[in-house]
Amino acid sequence: MAATCSRSRLQFLLHLAQDNLDFRLPEIKALLALRGKPFLPGVNFSEQSPFWCLDGLCEEDVRTITARSVCAKSAIELWGHGKTHSELKTSLLNYPSENMLPYMQKDSTYKISVDTFNKTLLFPERIKRIDALEYLPFEGTVSLKTPEHIFVLLEDYGTDPNNIPEHPNYIYFGRWLADGQRELIRSHSVKNRHFIGNTSMDAGLSFIMANHAKIKKDDLVFDPFVGTGSLLVACSQFGAYVCGTDIDYNIIHGKGRSSRKNRTWRGPDENIRANLRQYGTEKMYVDVMVSDAAKPVWKKAALFDAIITDPPYGIRESTRRTGSHKDITKPPDGIYVESHVPVSQAYHLSDIFTDLLHFSAHHLVMGGRLVYWLPIYRPDYCEEMVPLHPCLRLISNSEQTLSSHTSRRLITMEKIKEPEELDSLAHLTDPRFGPYQGHDTFREKYFSGLNKRGAKEEDKSDINGE
Ligand SMILES: C[S@@+](CC[C@H](N)C(=O)[O-])C[C@H]1O[C@@H](n2cnc3c(N)ncnc32)[C@H](O)[C@@H]1O
């Protein structure tokens, strides 16, 4: 493999899926960071484009991306590109032959694929494109079924389906390296999962979260609002040991009413462990337990390589924490309340996020990442609303729009220093390190927004992972 890293001046092209646009750059950057590599885009880089040229990488770096990315469809080693076929030809003829020839030997087999973006080419047009590449020194034999090498001609017709140009805006040619992990979205779809709930996180987004968190083999990952464990499923797929907590006894023990259509009660196999078993990662299951995120039970230590979670927003499930009568009515001085009767009380969104950041600062290893969703009432949103912590650096903040007035933002933070006594008090002096007040009105605004539009109850399902 070292040989593949020694070939000079290589440039690679990523072909990205045109969904979840905001999550793509942080995903690719995080995967490159796992290899200790920076993101160096080629000239004319556009974040919105489905094609990204990357510099400064070797083949192994790119294979690391495709082995994990659910945003990338495929990657090629780029041999030439241009605005027209004639520019492409000039570019290809200038490409160092020592980089090309190992894949064009007499005793090798190959095929050429023609891919287009935003336009469909008929078969004869594809053949014409392939024939036009006769200036390349292919020596091998064509094999359509089992080629050793696949070459790709990619034509980009822009991103506007209502305005498709006659000729491509840009053309690329190169050696196909690998496909990304889009297949995981289908194979892990919550539709076919043993155990699901009303707020089970969509498979694609779960894998994106795991990638933003830079999950690696043998990491220990924690989800404090674990629900049905969708995020644990994704992290275990990437080789991490996983654990979680939830305040809901029924969820943790796989009891109670099933969320499946036509099923009343959860069956024996409807639990988080069985979800991991379904995907062959049960050995990565550490455990889950009933616990209130507002009152963490963990010993004081940096325990987790990543904390990845989807906190409750109070839309499809209530935001509750445990409490006691003691919390509500203070007993008169000197009277000890002996029988502690836990009851639940409101868990304000601002407290949820303050607690989550505080917990992460204390329990992440240095360099470990916190990845979580922040619900947003869009008309009120500004960047200053994202909660901060002196020990956590904000890495990325990507929006998933849910409606004209609501969205949720995927926040990724990295631990940069150990908390000191003063850091716990930071919110008293710096409002950015304190509770995000905007969240306490989020729920009312969310519902009043729906009511203004005359929305029905079902519309409320557009948040919390559905
Ligand atoms: C949005 S759901 C998480 C869904 C989960 N990602 C999944 O895929 O199923 C939020 C979860 O937080 C739990 N929860 C609410 N308040 C909590 C608290 N105070 N402590 C711990 N968990 C809590 C709820 O029971 C719910 O399962």
PDBQT file of the ligand as one rigid body, heavy atoms in Angstrom, charges set to zero:
ROOT
HETATM    1  C1  LIG A 501     -35.127  12.103  20.812  1.00  0.00    +0.000 C 
HETATM    2  S1  LIG A 501     -35.228  10.755  21.850  1.00  0.00    +0.000 S 
HETATM    3  C2  LIG A 501     -33.780   9.850  21.444  1.00  0.00    +0.000 C 
HETATM    4  C3  LIG A 501     -34.045   8.931  20.302  1.00  0.00    +0.000 C 
HETATM    5  C4  LIG A 501     -32.887   8.029  20.028  1.00  0.00    +0.000 C 
HETATM    6  N1  LIG A 501     -31.776   8.733  19.402  1.00  0.00    +0.000 N 
HETATM    7  C5  LIG A 501     -33.351   6.878  19.136  1.00  0.00    +0.000 C 
HETATM    8  O1  LIG A 501     -32.793   6.729  18.058  1.00  0.00    +0.000 OA
HETATM    9  O2  LIG A 501     -34.272   6.171  19.498  1.00  0.00    +0.000 OA
HETATM   10  C6  LIG A 501     -34.859  11.402  23.422  1.00  0.00    +0.000 C 
HETATM   11  C7  LIG A 501     -34.831  10.391  24.526  1.00  0.00    +0.000 C 
HETATM   12  O3  LIG A 501     -34.485  11.076  25.726  1.00  0.00    +0.000 OA
HETATM   13  C8  LIG A 501     -35.124  10.436  26.796  1.00  0.00    +0.000 C 
HETATM   14  N2  LIG A 501     -35.145  11.373  27.948  1.00  0.00    +0.000 N 
HETATM   15  C9  LIG A 501     -35.996  12.404  28.179  1.00  0.00    +0.000 A 
HETATM   16  N3  LIG A 501     -35.651  13.031  29.321  1.00  0.00    +0.000 NA
HETATM   17  C10 LIG A 501     -34.555  12.402  29.801  1.00  0.00    +0.000 A 
HETATM   18  C11 LIG A 501     -33.729  12.583  30.942  1.00  0.00    +0.000 A 
HETATM   19  N4  LIG A 501     -33.983  13.537  31.834  1.00  0.00    +0.000 N 
HETATM   20  N5  LIG A 501     -32.673  11.762  31.112  1.00  0.00    +0.000 NA
HETATM   21  C12 LIG A 501     -32.411  10.748  30.223  1.00  0.00    +0.000 A 
HETATM   22  N6  LIG A 501     -33.164  10.518  29.144  1.00  0.00    +0.000 NA
HETATM   23  C13 LIG A 501     -34.223  11.322  28.934  1.00  0.00    +0.000 A 
HETATM   24  C14 LIG A 501     -36.497  10.085  26.246  1.00  0.00    +0.000 C 
HETATM   25  O4  LIG A 501     -37.062   9.018  27.005  1.00  0.00    +0.000 OA
HETATM   26  C15 LIG A 501     -36.160   9.708  24.804  1.00  0.00    +0.000 C 
HETATM   27  O5  LIG A 501     -36.012   8.310  24.686  1.00  0.00    +0.000 OA
ENDROOT
TORSDOF 0
